[in-house]
Amino acid sequence: MNIKDIIKKENILLNINANSKLDAFNALAESLEKTGIVTNKELFIKEVLNREEEGGTGIGFGIAIPHGKSKYVTEASVAVGKITGNILYESIDDEPIYIMFMIAVPMQNNDEHLKILSMLSRKFMDKDFRNTLKKANSKDEIMRALELV
C-alpha cells in the first residue's frame, strides 16, 4: 500500500480553526464527503466517536489518528488536518494536538485501517518526520513528507 493512493490533496486541510476534536472531526469528515469518500458525514463521525470511546487516538507528539470503519465510506482514505492553535485531546502524553490524520475505511475492509495505522505510527516515531510535518505550510509539503512513509 502506498500512502499516495489513500490521501488526496483535497483532503489535506492546512488551517482548521477548531476548538474541540469534534470541530476537527467535522472539518475532516466534510472534506472526505466532498471528495466522495464518505457518503454521510454525520453518521461517519458518529462511528468515529464510538471508536473513540473504546480508547483515545491521541498518540502523543501533538498527533491524533481518529479512525472509523463504516458503511458510509466508499474506499480507504486518510484526511489530514493541521490545527490552528492546539486542541486538548485525550493523548497519551496529555499534550494538545496540532495535526490530525482521520482514517476512513469501508466496513468490509477487515484490517485495512490496521495497515494504515501501522504505516503511519511507525513514521510518527521519527522526530525528523514529525518536525517536517509541523513546519509544512502547503499541501505539497505534507504530501512530500508522507511519500517517504
Residue frames as a rotation matrix with the C-alpha (Angstrom) as fourth column:
MET 1
0.583 0.813 0.000 0.00
0.813 -0.583 0.000 0.00
0.000 0.000 -1.000 0.00
ASN 2
-0.580 -0.722 0.378 1.26
0.728 -0.667 -0.157 3.43
0.365 0.185 0.912 -0.93
ILE 3
-0.398 0.410 -0.820 0.18
0.620 -0.539 -0.570 6.44
-0.676 -0.736 -0.040 1.11
LYS 4
-0.875 0.036 -0.483 -0.27
-0.327 -0.779 0.535 8.46
-0.357 0.626 0.693 -2.10
ASP 5
-0.783 0.593 -0.191 -3.08
0.166 0.494 0.853 6.10
0.600 0.636 -0.485 -3.03
ILE 6
-0.104 0.783 -0.613 -5.13
0.929 0.297 0.222 6.87
0.356 -0.547 -0.758 0.06
ILE 7
-0.057 0.084 -0.995 -4.52
0.566 -0.818 -0.101 10.60
-0.822 -0.569 -0.001 0.64
LYS 8
0.214 0.202 0.956 -5.90
0.916 -0.381 -0.125 13.12
0.339 0.902 -0.266 -1.83
LYS 9
-0.809 -0.559 0.181 -4.64
0.489 -0.812 -0.320 16.70
0.325 -0.171 0.930 -1.76
GLU 10
-0.244 0.811 0.532 -8.27
-0.209 -0.580 0.788 17.82
0.947 0.081 0.311 -1.46
ASN 11
0.729 0.519 -0.445 -8.39
0.248 0.406 0.880 16.00
0.638 -0.752 0.167 1.89
ILE 12
-0.300 -0.799 -0.521 -5.45
0.935 -0.136 -0.329 17.91
0.191 -0.586 0.788 3.35
LEU 13
0.727 0.567 0.388 -6.64
0.421 -0.814 0.400 20.91
0.542 -0.128 -0.830 5.32
LEU 14
-0.200 -0.972 0.126 -3.95
0.552 -0.218 -0.805 23.37
0.810 -0.091 0.580 6.37
ASN 15
-0.907 -0.129 0.402 -5.74
-0.179 -0.745 -0.643 25.68
0.382 -0.654 0.652 8.79
ILE 16
-0.069 0.900 -0.430 -8.52
0.551 0.394 0.736 24.00
0.832 -0.186 -0.523 10.71
ASN 17
-0.651 -0.017 0.759 -9.86
-0.506 -0.736 -0.451 26.52
0.566 -0.677 0.471 13.18
ALA 18
0.166 0.675 -0.719 -11.16
0.162 0.701 0.695 24.08
0.973 -0.232 0.007 15.77
ASN 19
-0.077 -0.112 0.991 -11.87
-0.876 -0.467 -0.121 24.43
0.476 -0.877 -0.062 19.46
SER 20
0.196 0.189 0.962 -12.51
-0.695 0.719 0.000 20.74
-0.692 -0.669 0.272 20.05
LYS 21
-0.803 -0.478 0.356 -11.83
-0.134 0.727 0.673 17.40
-0.580 0.493 -0.648 18.50
LEU 22
0.013 0.881 0.473 -15.45
0.660 0.348 -0.666 17.31
-0.751 0.321 -0.577 17.30
ASP 23
0.621 0.130 -0.773 -14.84
-0.337 -0.846 -0.413 20.54
-0.707 0.517 -0.482 15.34
ALA 24
-0.374 -0.853 -0.363 -11.79
-0.788 0.086 0.609 18.94
-0.489 0.514 -0.705 13.73
PHE 25
-0.620 0.237 0.748 -13.70
0.317 0.948 -0.037 15.70
-0.718 0.214 -0.663 13.04
ASN 26
0.461 0.885 -0.067 -16.40
0.349 -0.251 -0.903 17.73
-0.816 0.393 -0.424 11.29
ALA 27
0.393 -0.374 -0.840 -13.90
-0.719 -0.694 -0.027 19.59
-0.573 0.615 -0.541 9.09
LEU 28
-0.680 -0.733 0.005 -12.04
-0.589 0.550 0.592 16.44
-0.436 0.400 -0.806 8.05
ALA 29
-0.459 0.590 0.664 -15.19
0.479 0.794 -0.375 14.35
-0.748 0.146 -0.647 7.52
GLU 30
0.565 0.662 -0.492 -16.66
-0.033 -0.578 -0.815 17.17
-0.824 0.477 -0.305 5.43
SER 31
-0.062 -0.655 -0.753 -13.60
-0.907 -0.279 0.316 17.12
-0.417 0.703 -0.576 3.16
LEU 32
-0.877 -0.219 0.427 -13.98
-0.099 0.953 0.286 13.34
-0.470 0.209 -0.858 2.81
GLU 33
0.021 0.967 0.255 -17.65
0.479 0.215 -0.851 13.80
-0.877 0.140 -0.459 1.97
LYS 34
0.472 0.137 -0.871 -16.87
-0.496 -0.775 -0.391 16.45
-0.729 0.617 -0.298 -0.66
THR 35
-0.403 -0.712 -0.574 -14.47
-0.899 0.191 0.395 14.07
-0.172 0.675 -0.717 -2.42
GLY 36
0.314 0.689 -0.653 -16.96
-0.798 0.564 0.212 11.19
0.515 0.454 0.727 -2.36
ILE 37
-0.677 -0.611 -0.410 -15.09
-0.249 0.715 -0.653 9.07
0.692 -0.341 -0.636 0.18
VAL 38
-0.878 0.455 -0.145 -17.78
0.276 0.236 -0.932 9.49
-0.390 -0.859 -0.333 2.86
THR 39
-0.617 0.715 0.328 -21.44
0.439 -0.033 0.898 9.35
0.653 0.698 -0.293 1.87
ASN 40
0.604 0.786 0.130 -22.90
0.288 -0.368 0.884 10.55
0.743 -0.497 -0.449 5.19
LYS 41
-0.283 -0.828 0.483 -20.66
-0.141 -0.463 -0.875 12.81
0.949 -0.315 0.014 7.27
GLU 42
0.044 0.354 0.934 -22.79
-0.934 -0.318 0.164 12.83
0.355 -0.880 0.317 10.42
LEU 43
0.930 0.357 0.090 -23.15
-0.366 0.874 0.320 9.06
0.036 -0.331 0.943 10.63
PHE 44
0.420 -0.868 -0.265 -19.47
0.357 0.427 -0.831 8.53
0.834 0.254 0.489 9.85
ILE 45
-0.335 -0.531 0.778 -18.50
-0.489 -0.608 -0.625 10.94
0.805 -0.590 -0.056 12.64
LYS 46
0.513 0.592 0.622 -20.82
-0.847 0.232 0.478 9.07
0.139 -0.772 0.621 15.00
GLU 47
0.934 -0.197 -0.297 -18.91
0.178 0.980 -0.091 5.86
0.309 0.033 0.951 14.23
VAL 48
-0.043 -0.979 0.197 -15.56
0.188 -0.201 -0.961 7.61
0.981 -0.004 0.193 14.75
LEU 49
-0.145 0.060 0.988 -16.81
-0.838 -0.539 -0.090 8.90
0.527 -0.840 0.128 18.12
ASN 50
0.883 0.454 0.122 -17.96
-0.457 0.770 0.445 5.38
0.108 -0.448 0.887 19.04
ARG 51
0.545 -0.771 -0.330 -14.45
0.464 0.605 -0.647 4.16
0.698 0.200 0.687 18.25
GLU 52
-0.225 -0.632 0.741 -13.01
-0.297 -0.680 -0.670 6.95
0.928 -0.371 -0.035 20.42
GLU 53
0.493 0.496 0.715 -15.00
-0.826 0.009 0.563 5.59
0.273 -0.868 0.414 23.38
GLU 54
0.923 -0.195 -0.330 -13.02
0.215 0.976 0.025 2.33
0.318 -0.094 0.944 23.11
GLY 55
0.259 -0.884 -0.389 -9.78
0.792 -0.036 0.610 4.23
-0.553 -0.466 0.690 23.59
GLY 56
0.649 -0.021 -0.760 -8.34
-0.171 -0.978 -0.119 7.57
-0.741 0.208 -0.639 22.69
THR 57
0.696 -0.365 0.618 -6.48
0.717 0.402 -0.570 8.04
-0.040 0.840 0.541 19.44
GLY 58
0.832 -0.521 0.192 -4.13
-0.506 -0.854 -0.123 10.79
0.228 0.005 -0.974 20.58
ILE 59
0.772 -0.542 -0.333 -0.77
0.478 0.839 -0.260 9.08
0.420 0.041 0.907 20.15
GLY 60
0.448 -0.639 -0.626 1.32
0.512 -0.391 0.765 11.87
-0.733 -0.663 0.152 21.64
PHE 61
-0.563 -0.802 0.200 3.77
0.678 -0.310 0.666 14.23
-0.473 0.511 0.718 19.94
GLY 62
-0.528 0.423 -0.736 0.83
-0.384 -0.892 -0.238 16.54
-0.758 0.157 0.633 19.07
ILE 63
-0.769 0.176 -0.615 -0.72
-0.552 0.302 0.777 13.93
0.322 0.937 -0.135 16.75
ALA 64
-0.219 0.749 0.625 -4.12
-0.488 0.471 -0.735 12.22
-0.845 -0.466 0.262 16.73
ILE 65
-0.907 -0.058 -0.417 -5.26
-0.395 0.459 0.796 9.40
0.145 0.886 -0.440 14.46
PRO 66
-0.198 0.902 0.384 -9.05
-0.545 0.225 -0.808 9.05
-0.815 -0.370 0.447 14.80
HIS 67
-0.884 -0.116 -0.453 -10.42
-0.451 0.461 0.764 6.31
0.120 0.880 -0.460 12.61
GLY 68
-0.131 0.898 0.420 -13.58
-0.601 0.265 -0.754 4.54
-0.788 -0.352 0.505 11.70
LYS 69
-0.982 0.059 0.181 -14.80
0.171 0.690 0.703 1.56
-0.084 0.721 -0.687 9.73
SER 70
-0.384 0.871 -0.307 -18.10
-0.268 -0.424 -0.865 2.47
-0.884 -0.250 0.396 8.22
LYS 71
-0.116 0.469 0.876 -20.68
0.851 0.502 -0.156 1.53
-0.513 0.727 -0.457 5.64
TYR 72
0.862 0.433 -0.265 -20.64
0.283 -0.844 -0.456 5.24
-0.421 0.318 -0.850 4.80
VAL 73
0.055 -0.913 -0.405 -17.09
-0.552 -0.366 0.749 5.02
-0.832 0.182 -0.524 3.43
THR 74
0.883 0.352 -0.309 -16.60
-0.426 0.327 -0.844 4.13
-0.196 0.877 0.439 -0.25
GLU 75
0.600 -0.761 -0.246 -12.83
0.315 0.507 -0.802 3.48
0.735 0.404 0.545 -0.23
ALA 76
0.435 -0.524 -0.732 -9.95
0.873 0.045 0.486 3.56
-0.222 -0.851 0.477 2.23
SER 77
0.276 -0.320 0.906 -8.68
0.401 -0.819 -0.411 7.08
0.874 0.476 -0.097 2.65
VAL 78
-0.089 -0.342 -0.936 -6.97
0.977 -0.211 -0.016 9.46
-0.193 -0.916 0.353 5.07
ALA 79
0.643 0.233 0.729 -7.76
0.348 -0.937 -0.008 13.12
0.682 0.259 -0.684 5.63
VAL 80
-0.262 -0.820 -0.508 -5.05
0.943 -0.105 -0.317 15.29
0.207 -0.562 0.801 7.18
GLY 81
0.669 0.525 0.526 -5.70
0.395 -0.851 0.347 18.44
0.630 -0.024 -0.776 9.14
LYS 82
-0.604 -0.785 -0.134 -3.29
0.620 -0.358 -0.698 20.95
0.501 -0.505 0.703 10.63
ILE 83
0.419 0.789 -0.449 -4.97
0.882 -0.237 0.407 22.62
0.214 -0.567 -0.795 13.57
THR 84
-0.117 -0.393 0.912 -4.60
0.023 -0.919 -0.393 26.36
0.993 -0.025 0.116 14.16
GLY 85
0.111 0.057 0.992 -3.77
-0.966 -0.228 0.121 26.60
0.233 -0.972 0.029 17.81
ASN 86
-0.869 -0.390 -0.304 -3.97
-0.297 0.903 -0.309 23.37
0.395 -0.179 -0.901 19.75
ILE 87
0.279 0.957 -0.077 -6.82
-0.591 0.234 0.772 21.08
0.757 -0.170 0.631 20.70
LEU 88
-0.433 -0.282 0.856 -6.83
-0.858 0.421 -0.295 19.41
-0.277 -0.862 -0.424 24.07
TYR 89
0.305 0.393 -0.867 -7.17
-0.690 0.719 0.083 15.76
0.656 0.574 0.491 23.18
GLU 90
0.792 -0.015 0.611 -7.04
-0.488 0.585 0.647 12.64
-0.367 -0.811 0.456 25.27
SER 91
0.499 -0.715 -0.490 -3.44
-0.481 0.242 -0.843 11.98
0.721 0.656 -0.223 24.23
ILE 92
0.666 -0.271 -0.695 -1.14
0.553 0.804 0.217 9.51
0.500 -0.529 0.686 25.91
ASP 93
-0.447 -0.879 -0.165 1.24
0.806 -0.315 -0.501 12.35
0.389 -0.357 0.849 26.78
ASP 94
0.213 0.687 -0.694 -1.58
0.885 -0.437 -0.161 14.74
-0.414 -0.580 -0.701 27.86
GLU 95
-0.706 -0.479 -0.522 -0.34
0.177 -0.833 0.524 17.33
-0.686 0.277 0.673 25.34
PRO 96
0.349 0.826 -0.442 -2.59
-0.309 -0.344 -0.887 19.19
-0.885 0.446 0.135 22.88
ILE 97
0.045 -0.284 0.958 -2.55
0.784 0.605 0.142 18.19
-0.620 0.744 0.249 19.22
TYR 98
-0.203 -0.153 -0.967 -1.57
-0.387 -0.895 0.223 20.26
-0.900 0.419 0.123 16.20
ILE 99
-0.536 0.030 -0.844 -2.22
-0.829 0.169 0.533 17.69
0.159 0.985 -0.066 13.46
MET 100
-0.020 0.637 0.771 -4.86
-0.485 0.668 -0.564 15.03
-0.874 -0.385 0.296 12.90
PHE 101
-0.825 -0.154 -0.543 -4.97
-0.545 0.467 0.696 12.10
0.146 0.871 -0.469 10.49
MET 102
-0.023 0.898 0.439 -8.52
-0.731 0.285 -0.620 10.81
-0.682 -0.335 0.650 10.10
ILE 103
-0.947 -0.306 -0.096 -8.61
-0.300 0.744 0.597 7.30
-0.111 0.594 -0.797 8.67
ALA 104
0.090 0.996 0.000 -11.78
-0.820 0.075 -0.567 6.19
-0.565 0.051 0.823 6.91
VAL 105
-0.919 -0.353 -0.172 -12.23
-0.389 0.752 0.532 2.62
-0.058 0.556 -0.829 5.70
PRO 106
-0.096 0.917 -0.387 -15.22
-0.745 0.192 0.639 0.72
0.661 0.350 0.664 4.35
MET 107
0.381 0.369 0.848 -16.89
-0.886 0.408 0.221 -1.72
-0.264 -0.835 0.482 6.72
GLN 108
0.993 0.114 -0.029 -15.92
-0.117 0.938 -0.326 -4.73
-0.010 0.327 0.945 4.58
ASN 109
0.279 -0.958 -0.070 -12.17
-0.254 -0.003 -0.967 -3.96
0.926 0.288 -0.245 4.79
ASN 110
0.780 0.179 -0.600 -11.27
0.409 0.581 0.704 -6.16
0.474 -0.794 0.380 7.73
ASP 111
0.453 -0.688 -0.567 -7.75
0.768 -0.023 0.640 -4.99
-0.454 -0.725 0.518 8.51
GLU 112
0.268 -0.332 0.905 -7.14
0.745 -0.524 -0.413 -2.07
0.611 0.784 0.107 6.15
HIS 113
0.796 0.066 0.602 -7.26
-0.223 -0.892 0.393 0.51
0.563 -0.447 -0.696 8.95
LEU 114
0.847 -0.524 0.089 -4.71
0.108 0.335 0.936 -1.52
-0.520 -0.783 0.340 10.93
LYS 115
0.231 -0.768 0.597 -2.29
0.971 0.222 -0.090 -1.47
-0.064 0.601 0.797 7.99
ILE 116
0.348 -0.044 0.936 -2.73
0.354 -0.919 -0.175 2.29
0.868 0.392 -0.304 7.61
LEU 117
0.955 0.034 0.295 -2.36
-0.255 -0.413 0.874 2.85
0.151 -0.910 -0.386 11.37
SER 118
0.652 -0.748 0.123 0.78
0.524 0.562 0.640 0.75
-0.548 -0.353 0.759 11.44
MET 119
0.173 -0.575 0.800 2.30
0.921 -0.193 -0.338 2.53
0.349 0.795 0.496 8.44
LEU 120
0.456 0.073 0.887 1.65
0.015 -0.997 0.074 5.98
0.890 -0.020 -0.456 9.90
SER 121
0.991 0.000 0.135 2.51
-0.135 -0.051 0.990 5.12
0.007 -0.999 -0.050 13.50
ARG 122
0.460 -0.884 0.080 5.96
0.859 0.466 0.212 3.83
-0.225 -0.029 0.974 12.57
LYS 123
-0.050 -0.471 0.880 6.70
0.704 -0.642 -0.303 7.12
0.708 0.605 0.364 10.84
PHE 124
0.673 0.406 0.618 5.38
-0.084 -0.788 0.610 9.22
0.735 -0.463 -0.496 13.73
MET 125
0.834 -0.443 -0.328 8.10
0.487 0.312 0.816 7.80
-0.259 -0.840 0.476 15.96
ASP 126
-0.085 -0.882 0.464 10.66
0.982 -0.152 -0.109 9.63
0.167 0.446 0.879 13.77
LYS 127
0.097 0.087 -0.992 11.33
0.599 -0.801 -0.011 13.08
-0.795 -0.593 -0.129 15.25
ASP 128
-0.837 -0.457 -0.300 12.55
0.034 -0.591 0.806 14.49
-0.546 0.664 0.510 11.92
PHE 129
-0.685 0.662 0.304 9.34
0.585 0.251 0.772 13.37
0.435 0.706 -0.559 10.22
ARG 130
0.206 0.783 -0.588 7.21
0.972 -0.235 0.027 14.98
-0.117 -0.576 -0.809 12.94
ASN 131
-0.205 -0.361 -0.910 9.18
0.310 -0.905 0.290 18.22
-0.928 -0.223 0.298 12.63
THR 132
-0.979 -0.124 0.159 8.77
0.181 -0.189 0.965 18.19
-0.089 0.974 0.208 8.84
LEU 133
-0.252 0.962 0.101 5.00
0.853 0.172 0.493 17.84
0.457 0.210 -0.864 9.26
LYS 134
0.216 0.339 -0.916 4.87
0.835 -0.550 -0.007 20.57
-0.506 -0.763 -0.402 11.87
LYS 135
-0.451 -0.516 -0.728 6.76
0.088 -0.838 0.539 23.02
-0.888 0.179 0.423 9.61
ALA 136
-0.696 0.184 0.694 4.82
0.716 0.254 0.650 22.11
-0.057 0.950 -0.308 6.44
ASN 137
-0.562 0.463 -0.685 2.89
-0.106 -0.862 -0.496 25.10
-0.820 -0.206 0.533 5.09
SER 138
-0.249 0.479 -0.842 1.43
-0.966 -0.187 0.179 23.61
-0.072 0.858 0.509 1.94
LYS 139
0.739 0.585 0.334 -0.39
-0.522 0.811 -0.264 20.52
-0.425 0.021 0.905 0.78
ASP 140
0.712 -0.533 -0.457 2.57
-0.268 0.395 -0.879 19.69
0.649 0.748 0.138 -1.43
GLU 141
-0.297 -0.848 0.438 4.98
-0.780 -0.049 -0.624 19.80
0.551 -0.527 -0.647 1.52
ILE 142
0.031 0.389 0.921 2.74
-0.832 0.520 -0.192 17.45
-0.553 -0.760 0.340 3.50
MET 143
0.935 0.335 -0.114 2.41
-0.334 0.731 -0.594 15.10
-0.115 0.594 0.796 0.52
ARG 144
0.312 -0.897 -0.313 6.20
-0.472 0.140 -0.870 15.04
0.824 0.419 -0.380 0.00
ALA 145
-0.422 -0.453 0.786 6.74
-0.904 0.140 -0.405 14.20
0.074 -0.881 -0.468 3.67
LEU 146
0.299 0.653 0.696 4.11
-0.678 0.658 -0.327 11.46
-0.672 -0.374 0.639 3.57
GLU 147
0.784 -0.039 -0.619 5.53
-0.527 0.486 -0.698 9.94
0.328 0.873 0.360 0.39
LEU 148
-0.294 -0.955 -0.047 8.52
-0.700 0.249 -0.670 8.92
0.651 -0.164 -0.741 2.47
VAL 149
0.098 0.420 0.902 6.25
-0.923 0.378 -0.076 6.83
-0.373 -0.825 0.424 4.69
